[in-house]
């Protein structure tokens, strides 16, 4: 039976069972398409990374002696639409069966369901064989429970997969070392040793530009820093385990204006495109920890495991449990526009300038920069979650909707009303000052709430509490904040709101 197998751009799993056994009468199909480059405005490095990784993966398949149809963006046969391309190939190649791996994005899942209804041949879906859960596992786990507490799910995953466990008890007697992951970094340890990956992507960039694809950010095409092959992804993972894991847990929340990655692994694109699997990332890190326990503390390895085994799988479960209604959630009724400086970093607030400039330069910011700098500011200025989500989905190299949406709409913007987060993740400038070195070089005074020199985060924070009090008054985790709000004198509250309104109405 002549079979067509579809591979999407985030399904680059060399270990998939599809590639074992006979491939006779099987054709694989991959395509760069405008439907994928244009559904939001993406960072140029993100587009390049996917196209480079896809093309290398198609070559890997071809080198195994398997037939591959690969459409580049400018190929004449490319109809720029998934359904139209597959229908055309099925017709021209007289395909008798269509197979695909389950997509991780709801929109693509719906598109392929629609395609199955249109095709007159047999269709079959397969698991991607990547995640440590299936789509429904989180929903089943929390069935009948009152809340979706990530910590409960994380412990379930640790037990199920026997990760960092001593029989039925957690390694070291504690499940979570998050309290030990909040140190402020300075360069007394020396600069973190980064893996120097530099590849030439000139031809891919030229193809994208020639096609007229709109993008944001910048790229040095002769020194592309992201892994786009399994081999480079594994090298990056091993480098992390050897040089960065020993301090990862301590400083995973730290921020510094002169350090792009600090001790973070940079494997999120490799994971989300499936060049490597979460299991091998966890297994590799734990192996390094066991071999170097004297130099790698338990809080370092547990912090890494929690991000992948816990948070990543949890976000995916929330996504599939909550779609399609989730993408319309706006429980705080925010409606303002995203400030213009999110697209050019032209703001005098040093933390925002550095975090956004880093994002534009590298298609990257780590989770605290996303949550407590850009996300915090967007929430405090009461920006519509659709606009925030679109920006996050476009700007980061690892942003695919299944992971980006619940992190942004749920964790960052509290638009789901508390499904993911137990309270809004908001702060004044004090948290930013505690966890970063941004404030020391800023024109604003982080200690002041009012006055022209006062940190904007301070007035925005208290104004948010004033304006959203009715919506959040029943959240017990907000009670201390509201008690502190009640202690501020009326005259100062008026000035706080005046200053906050000024920043909320300014485009810059």
Residue pairs with C-beta under 8 A, 6 or more apart in sequence:
1 25
1 96
1 97
2 25
2 27
2 93
2 94
2 95
2 96
2 97
3 25
3 26
3 27
3 95
3 96
3 97
3 98
3 99
4 27
4 28
4 29
4 86
4 89
4 90
4 93
4 95
4 97
4 98
4 99
5 18
5 26
5 27
5 28
5 29
5 99
5 100
6 28
6 29
6 30
6 86
6 98
6 99
6 100
6 101
6 112
7 28
7 29
7 30
7 57
7 101
8 30
8 101
8 103
8 108
9 30
9 32
9 36
9 50
9 51
9 53
9 54
9 273
10 50
10 104
10 272
10 273
10 274
10 400
11 101
11 128
11 274
12 53
12 54
12 57
12 230
12 273
12 274
12 275
13 128
13 129
13 130
13 274
13 275
13 277
14 57
14 60
14 230
14 275
15 129
15 277
16 101
16 128
16 129
17 129
18 101
18 126
19 61
19 64
19 66
23 64
23 65
23 66
23 67
26 66
26 67
27 67
27 68
27 69
27 89
27 93
27 95
28 58
28 61
28 66
28 67
28 68
28 69
29 68
29 69
29 70
29 71
29 85
29 86
29 89
30 54
30 57
30 58
30 68
30 69
30 70
30 71
31 70
31 71
31 78
31 82
31 85
32 50
32 51
32 54
32 71
32 72
32 73
32 78
33 71
33 73
33 78
33 80
33 81
33 82
33 85
34 73
34 80
34 81
34 211
34 213
35 80
35 81
35 82
36 50
37 47
37 73
37 208
37 213
38 213
38 214
39 107
40 390
40 393
40 394
41 214
41 215
41 216
41 390
41 394
42 215
42 216
42 394
42 395
43 215
43 216
43 217
43 359
43 360
43 363
43 394
43 395
43 396
43 397
44 205
44 208
44 215
44 216
44 217
44 218
44 219
45 217
45 219
45 224
45 226
45 362
45 363
45 397
46 363
46 394
46 395
46 396
46 397
46 399
47 208
47 213
47 215
48 201
48 204
48 205
48 208
48 219
48 221
48 224
49 224
49 226
49 228
49 269
49 273
49 363
49 397
50 273
51 73
51 204
51 207
51 208
52 199
52 201
52 204
52 224
52 228
53 228
53 229
53 273
53 275
54 70
55 70
55 72
55 204
56 228
56 229
58 68
58 70
60 230
61 68
62 68
69 89
71 77
71 78
71 85
72 78
72 207
73 207
73 208
73 211
73 213
74 207
74 210
74 211
77 88
78 85
79 85
79 88
82 108
82 111
82 112
82 115
83 111
83 114
83 115
83 118
86 98
86 115
86 119
87 115
87 118
87 119
89 95
90 98
90 119
90 121
95 121
96 121
96 122
97 121
97 122
97 123
97 124
98 115
98 116
98 119
98 121
98 122
98 123
98 124
99 123
99 124
99 125
99 126
100 112
100 123
100 124
100 125
100 126
101 125
101 126
101 127
101 128
102 109
102 125
102 126
102 127
102 128
102 135
103 109
103 112
104 128
104 316
104 400
104 401
104 402
105 400
105 401
105 402
106 319
106 320
106 323
106 324
106 401
106 402
107 401
112 125
115 123
116 123
127 134
128 274
130 274
130 277
130 278
131 278
131 313
131 316
132 157
132 161
132 278
132 279
132 309
132 313
133 157
133 313
133 316
133 317
135 316
135 317
135 320
136 320
136 321
137 317
138 148
138 153
138 313
138 314
138 316
138 317
138 318
138 320
138 321
139 317
139 320
139 321
141 152
141 153
141 156
141 317
142 148
142 152
142 153
145 152
147 422
148 318
148 419
148 420
150 310
150 311
150 314
150 420
151 175
151 176
153 310
153 313
153 314
153 317
154 175
154 176
154 306
154 309
154 310
154 311
154 314
155 170
155 175
157 163
157 309
157 310
157 313
158 164
158 165
158 170
158 175
158 305
158 309
158 310
159 165
159 168
161 309
163 282
163 286
163 305
163 309
164 170
164 171
164 286
164 301
164 302
164 305
165 171
171 298
171 302
172 298
172 302
176 302
176 306
177 249
177 298
177 299
177 302
177 303
178 303
178 306
180 249
180 250
180 297
180 299
180 303
181 249
181 250
181 251
181 252
181 253
181 299
181 303
182 253
182 435
183 250
183 251
183 253
183 254
184 254
184 434
184 435
184 436
184 437
185 251
185 254
185 255
185 256
185 259
185 262
185 437
186 437
189 247
191 259
192 243
192 244
192 247
192 259
192 261
192 262
192 263
193 239
193 243
193 244
194 261
195 235
195 236
195 239
195 240
195 266
197 224
197 225
197 226
197 227
197 232
197 235
197 236
198 222
198 223
198 224
198 225
199 223
199 224
199 228
199 232
200 221
200 222
200 224
201 219
201 221
201 224
202 221
202 222
204 221
205 219
205 221
208 215
216 343
216 360
216 394
216 395
217 359
217 360
217 361
217 363
217 395
218 360
218 361
225 362
226 266
226 269
226 363
226 397
227 233
227 235
227 236
227 266
227 267
227 269
227 270
227 275
228 275
229 275
230 275
230 276
233 267
233 270
233 275
233 276
234 276
236 265
236 266
236 267
236 270
237 265
237 267
237 270
237 276
237 280
237 281
237 284
237 285
238 284
240 248
240 265
240 266
240 267
240 285
241 284
241 285
241 287
241 288
242 288
244 263
244 264
244 265
245 263
245 285
245 288
245 289
245 296
245 300
245 301
245 304
246 292
246 295
246 296
246 297
246 300
247 263
247 300
248 263
248 264
248 265
248 300
248 303
248 304
249 297
249 299
249 300
249 301
249 302
249 303
249 304
250 263
250 297
250 299
250 300
251 262
251 263
252 263
252 264
252 303
252 307
252 366
252 367
252 368
253 367
253 368
253 435
254 262
254 368
254 435
254 436
255 262
255 351
255 355
255 366
255 368
255 369
255 373
255 432
255 435
255 436
255 437
255 438
256 262
256 436
256 437
257 350
257 354
257 436
257 437
257 438
257 441
260 358
260 361
260 362
260 364
261 364
261 366
262 366
264 366
265 281
265 304
266 364
267 276
267 281
268 397
268 398
269 397
269 398
270 276
271 277
271 278
271 281
271 308
271 312
271 398
272 398
272 400
272 403
278 308
278 309
278 312
278 313
281 308
282 304
282 305
282 308
282 309
285 301
285 304
285 305
286 301
286 305
288 296
289 296
289 298
289 300
289 301
307 367
312 403
315 402
315 403
315 406
315 407
316 402
316 403
318 326
318 406
318 410
318 419
318 420
319 326
319 401
319 402
319 403
319 405
319 406
320 402
322 406
322 416
322 419
326 405
326 406
326 409
326 410
326 416
327 389
327 405
327 409
329 385
329 409
329 415
329 416
329 417
330 384
330 385
330 386
330 415
331 414
331 415
331 416
331 417
331 418
331 471
332 379
332 382
332 413
332 414
332 415
332 417
332 424
332 468
332 471
333 471
334 379
334 382
334 383
334 384
334 385
334 413
334 415
335 382
335 384
336 381
336 382
336 383
336 384
336 504
337 383
337 384
337 387
338 378
338 383
338 384
338 387
338 388
338 391
339 347
339 381
339 383
339 506
339 507
339 508
340 346
340 507
340 508
341 347
341 352
341 353
341 356
341 507
341 508
342 356
342 374
342 391
344 360
345 352
345 353
345 356
345 357
345 360
346 353
346 508
347 353
347 356
347 508
348 442
348 443
348 444
349 377
349 442
349 444
349 455
349 456
349 457
350 438
350 439
350 441
350 442
350 443
350 444
351 373
351 432
351 436
351 438
351 439
351 442
352 373
352 374
352 377
354 438
355 365
355 369
355 373
355 374
356 374
358 364
358 365
358 369
359 365
359 374
359 395
359 396
360 395
363 395
363 396
363 397
364 396
364 397
365 373
365 374
365 396
368 435
370 392
370 396
370 407
370 412
371 411
371 412
371 425
372 425
372 427
372 431
372 432
372 435
373 432
375 388
375 408
375 412
375 413
375 425
376 412
376 425
376 426
376 427
376 457
377 457
377 460
378 388
378 412
378 413
379 388
379 412
379 413
379 414
379 424
379 425
379 426
379 464
380 426
380 457
380 460
380 461
380 463
380 464
381 460
381 503
381 504
382 464
382 467
382 504
383 413
385 408
385 409
385 413
385 415
388 408
388 409
388 412
388 413
389 404
389 405
389 408
389 409
389 413
392 399
392 404
392 407
392 408
392 412
393 399
393 401
393 404
393 405
393 408
396 404
406 416
406 420
409 415
409 416
410 416
410 419
410 420
410 421
411 420
411 421
411 425
412 425
414 421
414 423
414 424
414 425
418 475
422 475
422 477
423 472
423 475
423 477
423 478
424 464
424 468
424 472
424 478
426 461
426 464
427 457
427 461
428 449
428 455
428 457
428 458
428 461
428 462
429 439
429 444
429 446
429 455
429 457
429 458
430 446
432 438
432 439
432 446
432 457
433 439
433 446
439 446
439 455
442 455
443 453
444 453
444 454
444 455
444 456
445 451
445 453
445 454
445 455
446 455
446 457
446 458
447 455
448 454
448 455
448 458
449 458
449 459
449 462
449 492
449 496
450 459
450 492
450 495
450 496
450 499
454 499
456 499
456 500
456 503
458 496
459 496
459 497
459 499
459 500
459 503
460 500
460 503
460 504
462 485
462 488
462 493
462 496
462 500
463 496
463 497
463 500
463 501
464 500
465 472
465 478
465 481
465 482
465 485
466 485
466 493
466 496
466 497
469 482
469 485
472 478
473 482
488 496
